[in-house]
Amino acid sequence: MRRGYYLVIGLAVLGIALWGGRYSLRGAIGQWLYHEAKHSVPARPIEEVLRLGQKSLRLHPVNYRLCEYAAEAAYNRSFEPGVTNAVELKAAARFWCDRGLALNYYSPYLRWLKSQFLWSEDPGAAIANWAAYTEWQFWDAYNHAQLCEMYARVGRFPEAESEFKWVKGSVYEADVKKTIESEKKTRSEAAPPDPSPAG
């Protein structure tokens, strides 16, 4: 009876050890592929970076740092001169962005990138996304600066002015103030003339 009990315990421990070894091996290979994608010398072409990223993700699907790197690399490359596959690169960046946010919803870069993608579809949703992040990471003036400029670009000047108080005294103050003034001027010049008679 006791021998059977020990046998069951032994098999359970062996099973856990085998599972742990397999998990560790997959994680190690996934990390190595991530390292190869990010730190290889010379730097790999973006297509190869994304291919290695996909392999790494299959082996180690909880590495949100990989998602951050792949999203940033694809997004930045899509704006470089001479790029012929910008649409595909932005689609890849969006995939990695969404995958990374599923793992870490409060990644600063991925939340910012998500707002960039949302901006072209629904500026209100982009602002809501960044406002929620700013609420969580409140004491970073950069977050308020970005939010302030987003409000200004859609003509929500009262909210921009209210947000601006959290930017004052930071290195972003001058640039944000310039953006608000520029947006106000642009909207003022684009406004139709007042049809009411003078006097």
C-alpha positions as CSV (number, residue, x, y, z in Angstrom):
1,M,0.0,0.0,0.0
2,R,2.7,2.4,1.0
3,R,4.8,1.4,-2.0
4,G,1.9,2.3,-4.4
5,Y,1.5,5.6,-2.6
6,Y,5.2,6.5,-3.1
7,L,5.0,5.4,-6.8
8,V,2.1,7.8,-7.4
9,I,3.9,10.6,-5.7
10,G,7.1,9.8,-7.7
11,L,5.3,9.8,-11.0
12,A,3.6,13.1,-10.2
13,V,6.9,14.7,-9.3
14,L,8.5,13.2,-12.5
15,G,5.6,14.6,-14.6
16,I,6.0,18.1,-13.0
17,A,9.7,18.0,-13.6
18,L,9.3,17.0,-17.3
19,W,6.7,19.7,-17.8
20,G,8.9,22.3,-16.1
21,G,11.9,21.2,-18.2
22,R,9.9,21.5,-21.4
23,Y,8.5,24.9,-20.4
24,S,12.0,26.2,-19.4
25,L,13.5,25.0,-22.7
26,R,10.8,26.6,-24.8
27,G,11.2,29.8,-22.9
28,A,15.0,29.8,-23.3
29,I,14.8,29.2,-27.0
30,G,12.1,31.9,-27.3
31,Q,14.4,34.4,-25.4
32,W,17.3,33.5,-27.6
33,L,15.3,34.1,-30.8
34,Y,14.1,37.5,-29.3
35,H,17.8,38.4,-28.6
36,E,18.8,37.4,-32.1
37,A,16.0,39.6,-33.6
38,K,16.9,42.6,-31.5
39,H,20.6,42.5,-30.9
40,S,22.2,40.8,-33.9
41,V,25.1,42.5,-35.6
42,P,24.7,43.7,-38.2
43,A,21.1,44.5,-37.7
44,R,18.7,42.1,-39.5
45,P,16.2,43.3,-42.1
46,I,12.8,44.1,-40.6
47,E,11.2,41.1,-42.4
48,E,13.6,38.7,-40.7
49,V,13.1,40.5,-37.3
50,L,9.4,39.9,-37.6
51,R,9.9,36.3,-38.7
52,L,12.1,35.6,-35.7
53,G,9.6,37.3,-33.5
54,Q,6.8,35.0,-34.7
55,K,9.0,32.0,-33.9
56,S,9.8,33.3,-30.5
57,L,6.2,34.1,-29.8
58,R,5.1,30.5,-30.5
59,L,7.7,29.2,-28.0
60,H,7.4,31.9,-25.4
61,P,4.0,33.6,-25.8
62,V,4.2,35.8,-22.6
63,N,7.1,37.9,-23.7
64,Y,5.5,41.4,-24.0
65,R,8.9,43.0,-24.4
66,L,9.2,41.1,-27.7
67,C,5.8,42.6,-28.7
68,E,7.0,46.1,-27.8
69,Y,10.2,45.7,-29.9
70,A,8.5,44.1,-32.9
71,A,5.8,46.8,-32.9
72,E,8.2,49.6,-32.6
73,A,10.6,48.2,-35.3
74,A,7.8,47.7,-37.8
75,Y,6.1,51.0,-37.1
76,N,9.3,53.1,-37.4
77,R,10.5,51.2,-40.5
78,S,7.1,52.0,-42.2
79,F,8.1,55.7,-42.2
80,E,11.6,55.4,-43.6
81,P,12.3,56.8,-47.1
82,G,12.0,54.3,-49.9
83,V,9.9,51.8,-48.1
84,T,7.5,50.1,-50.5
85,N,5.6,47.9,-48.0
86,A,4.5,50.6,-45.5
87,V,1.0,49.3,-45.3
88,E,2.1,45.8,-44.5
89,L,4.6,47.0,-41.9
90,K,1.9,49.1,-40.2
91,A,-0.4,46.1,-40.2
92,A,2.4,44.1,-38.6
93,A,3.0,46.8,-36.0
94,R,-0.7,46.8,-35.1
95,F,-0.7,43.0,-34.7
96,W,2.3,43.2,-32.3
97,C,0.8,46.2,-30.5
98,D,-2.5,44.4,-29.9
99,R,-0.7,41.2,-28.9
100,G,1.5,43.1,-26.4
101,L,-1.4,45.0,-24.9
102,A,-3.2,41.7,-24.3
103,L,-0.1,40.7,-22.1
104,N,0.6,44.1,-20.5
105,Y,-2.2,46.7,-20.9
106,Y,-0.1,49.4,-19.3
107,S,2.9,49.3,-21.5
108,P,3.6,53.0,-22.2
109,Y,4.9,52.6,-25.8
110,L,2.1,50.2,-26.8
111,R,-0.6,52.4,-25.4
112,W,0.9,55.4,-27.3
113,L,1.1,53.3,-30.4
114,K,-2.5,52.1,-30.0
115,S,-3.6,55.8,-29.9
116,Q,-1.7,56.4,-33.1
117,F,-3.6,53.7,-34.9
118,L,-6.9,54.7,-33.4
119,W,-6.4,58.4,-34.4
120,S,-6.9,57.8,-38.1
121,E,-10.2,55.8,-37.4
122,D,-11.7,57.6,-34.4
123,P,-9.8,60.5,-32.7
124,G,-12.3,60.3,-29.8
125,A,-11.3,56.7,-29.1
126,A,-7.6,57.6,-29.5
127,I,-8.1,60.3,-26.9
128,A,-10.0,58.1,-24.6
129,N,-7.3,55.4,-24.8
130,W,-4.5,57.9,-23.9
131,A,-6.6,59.7,-21.3
132,A,-7.1,56.4,-19.5
133,Y,-3.4,55.7,-19.6
134,T,-2.6,59.2,-18.4
135,E,-5.0,58.8,-15.5
136,W,-3.1,55.7,-14.4
137,Q,0.4,57.2,-15.0
138,F,-0.6,60.7,-13.8
139,W,2.6,62.3,-12.7
140,D,4.4,62.1,-16.0
141,A,4.2,65.4,-17.8
142,Y,4.8,63.8,-21.1
143,N,1.5,62.0,-20.9
144,H,-0.4,65.2,-20.2
145,A,1.5,66.9,-23.0
146,Q,0.4,64.3,-25.5
147,L,-3.2,64.4,-24.3
148,C,-3.2,68.2,-24.4
149,E,-2.1,68.2,-28.0
150,M,-4.6,65.6,-29.0
151,Y,-7.4,67.7,-27.5
152,A,-6.1,70.7,-29.4
153,R,-6.0,68.9,-32.7
154,V,-9.7,68.1,-32.6
155,G,-10.7,71.6,-31.4
156,R,-11.5,70.6,-27.8
157,F,-9.7,73.7,-26.5
158,P,-11.3,73.9,-23.0
159,E,-10.1,70.4,-22.3
160,A,-6.7,71.2,-23.8
161,E,-6.4,74.3,-21.6
162,S,-7.4,72.3,-18.5
163,E,-4.8,69.6,-19.3
164,F,-2.2,72.2,-19.9
165,K,-1.8,73.1,-16.3
166,W,-0.1,69.7,-15.8
167,V,2.4,70.5,-18.5
168,K,3.5,73.9,-17.2
169,G,7.1,74.0,-15.9
170,S,8.0,70.9,-17.9
171,V,10.3,70.6,-21.0
172,Y,7.1,70.1,-23.1
173,E,5.5,73.4,-22.1
174,A,6.7,75.5,-25.1
175,D,5.9,72.9,-27.7
176,V,2.5,72.2,-26.4
177,K,1.6,75.9,-26.1
178,K,2.7,76.4,-29.7
179,T,0.5,73.5,-30.8
180,I,-2.6,74.9,-29.0
181,E,-2.0,78.4,-30.5
182,S,-1.4,77.0,-34.0
183,E,-4.6,74.9,-33.9
184,K,-6.6,77.8,-32.6
185,K,-5.3,80.0,-35.4
186,T,-5.9,77.4,-38.1
187,R,-9.5,76.9,-36.9
188,S,-10.1,80.7,-36.7
189,E,-8.9,81.2,-40.3
190,A,-11.0,78.3,-41.5
191,A,-14.1,79.6,-39.9
192,P,-16.7,81.1,-42.3
193,P,-17.1,84.9,-42.1
194,D,-19.8,86.3,-39.9
195,P,-22.8,87.0,-42.1
196,S,-24.4,89.5,-39.7
197,P,-24.3,93.1,-41.0
198,A,-21.8,95.5,-39.4
199,G,-23.1,98.1,-37.1
